[in-house]
């Protein structure tokens, strides 16, 4: 009992009043605050509510499976005509490019571009092709010679390393 009396004496009235007023203030601000926060949103006056519902007794038309993701077309059905037009145009471009390549008689697209830009006649095209083949053969010859020289140098270095390693191995065995 003595502890309870000491506890009551130690409580300061100012602290109790502060907590009491803070509680009352919190209660009043929540209870008497803006009522519009929790109300329903305004409804249009002249429009009825949404009443269209799914009716399982009706037959709804479904898209026929055509492939693609989920077995249906990946293209918007409204764009079918645009898709066909783009496909036809791409096919026409491909046929036209093949026709032009066959007419010019070229071996690579780079050669085709060069011939098209330069407007070279057939004789010069054949001469250029011969020069290209000759320069390619010269490059291959230079590459083979360079590779052979490098291989010989590697072989010399490897034999020197092997001789040194053998000498070191003999010394270790003697020790």
C-alpha positions, 0 to 999 in steps of 0.5 A: 500500500505504501508503494501505491501511495508513493507512486500516486505522489510521484505523478505530476498533474501537469503530465496527466493533464497533457495526456488527457488533452492530447487524447481528447484532441485526437478523438475530436479530430477523428470524429469531427473531421472531413466527412467527404473522405469516407463517402461514396464517389458521386454517381452520374445522375442520368446514366444507369449502372453497368448492367451488361453481364455474361450470359452463359446461354448465349454463344459468343464468337471466338477467334479461331486458333492460328498459331502464335502465342496461346494458339492465336494470331499475334496480329491485331485482327483489324490489321490483317489487310495491312499485314498482307500488304506488307508481306506482298511488298516484302516479297516483291522487293526480294524478287526484284533484288534476286532479279538484279543480282542475276542480271549483274552476275556478281559473287558477293553483295560487296561486289554488287554494291561496287559495280552498281556505284561505279557502273563498271562495264562487264570487261572491267568487272571480269578484270577486277574479279581477276585482280581480287583473286590474285590479291587474295592468293598473294595474301594467302602466300604471305600468310603461309610464309609468315606462319612458317617463319614463326613456327621455325622460331617457336621450334628453335625456342622450344629446343633451347628450353628443352636443353636447358630443362634437361641440364637442370634435371641432371643437376637436380638428380646429381644433388 
